[in-house]
Every structure is written in structure tokens, then in C-alpha cells.
Amino acid sequence: MALIDDLSAALKEAMKAKDKPKLDAIRQVQTEIAKKKSEKGEEATDELVLGVISSYVKKMTKAVEEYKSLGERGIEMAEKIQFEIDFLSDWLPEQLSEEDVAKLVDEVLADLGDVDMSQMGRIIGAVMAKGDGIDGSVVSKLVKDKLS
């Protein structure tokens, strides 16, 4: 089943169950998917849907931290957003651990040989091309650490 169809089925389930938090999360993602479809003029492929969900989860993860920094005033909103993150993450590929990413970084650095900080983008691109479930921010941090 295509991811867009899976999202639609989850939306129908949430509507039947009157599960407002799930409804909100799915509708938000569907809105983002519709924007991307119109921008790119293409169908909602699994790749596009995964990209939207991943981007939304990453953006909301930062928002959770911001709300938590507000103390008691932001706790309710942080919990709401954290629920969305947890719920939507079920559609994303499992993320590699930092140790596994570090191994990939070491592999790429060994393959490329003598590299410096000016080639950071090339190194990160090579690591990211190794597969799904790789967090770009972790790769960036590890590459910076290894090159400095």
C-alpha cells in the first residue's frame, strides 16, 4: 500500500475514533504533502511523503525543545507536539544509531583518503547515500568532529 493511502486510511480510522491528536497530525502532514505536490507538480510518491513526514518531524522536534524551554507555560504544547512526532515516526524508516553512523563516516573517510574541512559537503553526501535512516545532523556533527 502506498504511504499516501496508508495516511488516508489512518485519517479515516482517527475520524471514526474521534481521535483529535491523530487527526491533527495527519491533516498537518497531508497539507504539507499537498503543498509539495503543487510546488513540484508531481504525484505523492512514497519518497515525497517520507520526505514531508521526515521534515515535519525534524521541525517539530526543534519546536518541542523551544516549548520545553518556556517552562510550565510550554509543557502542554510540547507534549502535544511530542505525541505528533511519536505517531508520525511510525511511518519513517528506523534511524541508525550514532555508533552505526560513526562507522559509516569512518568507512567513507577511509575510502576518500586525505580530506579536509573544505570537502565536508562531499563527505556528508557520500555518507547519506549509504542508505535510509541516517540523520543528517548526526552525520554533520560526526564529520566535523573527525575532521577537526
C-alpha positions as CSV (number, residue, x, y, z in Angstrom):
1,M,0.0,0.0,0.0
2,A,1.3,3.4,-0.9
3,L,2.2,5.7,2.0
4,I,-0.4,8.3,0.9
5,D,-3.1,5.6,1.0
6,D,-1.8,4.5,4.4
7,L,-2.1,8.0,5.7
8,S,-5.7,8.3,4.3
9,A,-6.7,5.0,6.0
10,A,-5.2,6.3,9.3
11,L,-7.1,9.5,8.9
12,K,-10.4,7.6,8.4
13,E,-9.6,5.5,11.5
14,A,-8.9,8.5,13.5
15,M,-12.1,10.2,12.4
16,K,-14.1,7.1,13.4
17,A,-12.4,7.0,16.8
18,K,-12.7,10.8,17.2
19,D,-9.0,10.9,18.0
20,K,-8.3,14.6,17.7
21,P,-4.5,14.4,18.2
22,K,-4.0,11.9,15.4
23,L,-6.4,13.8,13.2
24,D,-4.4,17.0,13.7
25,A,-1.1,15.3,13.0
26,I,-2.3,13.5,9.8
27,R,-4.1,16.6,8.5
28,Q,-1.0,18.7,9.0
29,V,1.2,16.2,7.1
30,Q,-1.4,15.9,4.3
31,T,-1.4,19.7,4.0
32,E,2.4,19.7,3.7
33,I,2.2,16.9,1.1
34,A,-0.4,18.9,-0.9
35,K,2.0,22.0,-0.9
36,K,4.9,19.9,-2.1
37,K,2.8,18.3,-4.8
38,S,1.8,21.6,-6.2
39,E,5.3,23.1,-5.9
40,K,6.9,20.2,-7.7
41,G,3.9,19.3,-10.0
42,E,4.2,15.6,-9.3
43,E,2.3,12.8,-7.7
44,A,2.5,11.9,-4.0
45,T,5.1,9.2,-4.3
46,D,6.3,7.3,-1.2
47,E,9.6,9.3,-1.5
48,L,7.8,12.6,-1.4
49,V,5.6,11.5,1.5
50,L,8.5,10.2,3.5
51,G,10.4,13.5,2.8
52,V,7.5,15.5,4.1
53,I,7.0,13.4,7.2
54,S,10.7,13.5,8.0
55,S,10.9,17.2,7.5
56,Y,7.9,17.8,9.7
57,V,9.2,15.5,12.4
58,K,12.5,17.3,12.4
59,K,10.9,20.7,12.5
60,M,8.6,19.6,15.4
61,T,11.5,18.1,17.3
62,K,13.0,21.6,17.4
63,A,9.7,23.1,18.4
64,V,9.4,20.7,21.4
65,E,12.7,21.9,22.7
66,E,11.6,25.5,22.3
67,Y,8.3,24.9,24.2
68,K,10.2,23.0,26.9
69,S,12.4,26.0,27.4
70,L,9.4,28.1,28.3
71,G,8.9,26.0,31.5
72,E,5.3,25.3,32.7
73,R,3.8,27.6,30.1
74,G,5.0,25.4,27.2
75,I,4.6,21.9,28.7
76,E,1.1,21.2,27.3
77,M,2.1,22.3,23.8
78,A,5.4,20.3,24.0
79,E,3.5,17.2,25.0
80,K,1.0,17.7,22.1
81,I,3.9,18.1,19.6
82,Q,5.8,15.1,21.1
83,F,2.7,12.9,20.5
84,E,2.7,14.0,16.8
85,I,6.4,13.2,16.5
86,D,5.9,9.8,18.1
87,F,2.8,9.0,16.0
88,L,4.3,10.1,12.7
89,S,7.6,8.4,13.3
90,D,5.9,5.1,12.7
91,W,5.9,5.9,9.0
92,L,9.6,6.7,8.9
93,P,12.4,4.2,8.4
94,E,14.2,3.3,11.6
95,Q,17.1,5.6,12.3
96,L,20.6,4.3,12.6
97,S,22.3,4.7,16.0
98,E,25.0,7.2,16.3
99,E,27.6,4.4,16.6
100,D,26.4,2.9,13.3
101,V,26.5,6.3,11.6
102,A,30.1,6.8,13.0
103,K,31.1,3.5,11.3
104,L,29.7,4.8,8.0
105,V,31.6,8.1,8.4
106,D,34.8,6.2,9.1
107,E,34.2,4.0,6.0
108,V,33.7,7.0,3.8
109,L,36.7,8.8,5.2
110,A,38.8,5.7,4.6
111,D,37.5,5.4,1.0
112,L,38.1,9.1,0.2
113,G,41.6,9.1,1.7
114,D,43.1,12.5,2.5
115,V,40.3,15.0,3.1
116,D,39.9,18.3,4.9
117,M,37.1,20.5,6.1
118,S,36.6,22.1,2.7
119,Q,35.3,18.7,1.5
120,M,32.7,18.3,4.3
121,G,29.7,18.5,1.9
122,R,31.2,15.8,-0.3
123,I,31.8,13.6,2.7
124,I,28.3,14.1,4.2
125,G,26.8,13.4,0.8
126,A,28.7,10.1,0.5
127,V,27.6,9.0,4.0
128,M,23.9,10.0,3.3
129,A,24.0,8.0,0.1
130,K,24.8,4.8,2.1
131,G,21.1,4.3,2.9
132,D,17.9,5.3,4.7
133,G,17.6,6.1,8.3
134,I,20.6,8.3,8.5
135,D,20.1,11.6,10.4
136,G,22.0,14.3,8.5
137,S,22.6,16.4,11.6
138,V,24.3,13.4,13.3
139,V,26.4,12.9,10.2
140,S,27.4,16.6,10.1
141,K,28.4,16.6,13.8
142,L,30.5,13.4,13.4
143,V,32.2,14.6,10.3
144,K,33.1,17.9,11.9
145,D,34.5,16.0,15.0
146,K,36.6,13.7,12.8
147,L,38.0,16.5,10.6
148,S,38.9,18.9,13.4
